[in-house]
Amino acid sequence: MSDDFCLEAVEVALARHGKPEIFNTHQGSQFTSGEFVGLRLANRIDVGISFVCLHLHLMKV
């Protein structure tokens, strides 16, 4: 899956269904890209705990 495909899928879902309460994704690089994270943050969408753990691991916190 490409980054663009994932971004477009989320944009379409937001337009059709509004903001979800929580957002769970696979841990692939397309979901940790700056554009994808920016889209999520701009829409104030919380993430599931597995994503938080991955992000902390990638940042080596």
N, C-alpha and C positions, 0 to 999 in steps of 0.2 A: 504494500500500500504506500502510496506517495503522500508527502506532507500536504500537497494541494487537495488531494482526494479527501483526507481527514478533515481539513479545515472547511471545505465546502459542505461536507456531511454535517458538521456541527452547526454551521451557519443555517443550513436548510432546516435542521431539527429545531433550532432556536426560533426561527421564523414561523414554523408550523405549530410548535408545542410550547413555546416559552421556555423560561429558565428552569432547569431541573433542580431538585433539592440537593442532590449530590451527583457527582460525575465520576464514574469508574471507567478506566481505560486499560488497555493492554499497556505494557511497559516499553513499547517500541520507541525508537528515536523520533518518529513523527509526532508522538504525544508529549515529548519533552522539548521540542523545538521552541525557540523564542516566539515564533508567530503563534503557535498553538497555545502556549502558556499565556501569551498576551491576550488572545481571544477569550480565554477562560477568565482571566483577571478582569478584563474590560466588562465582562458580563457578570462579574461577582459570583462565579460558580465555584462552590467548594469541591474538593476532590476526596476520593476514598483514601483510606489509610495506606494502602499499598503504594499509591502514587506518591504520597508524602514520604514514605520510607525510601522509595527509589530516588526521589529528588534530593533528599538529604545525603544518600549514598553518593550520588553523582557530584554533589558539592563537597563531599568529604568532610561533613560536619560531625 
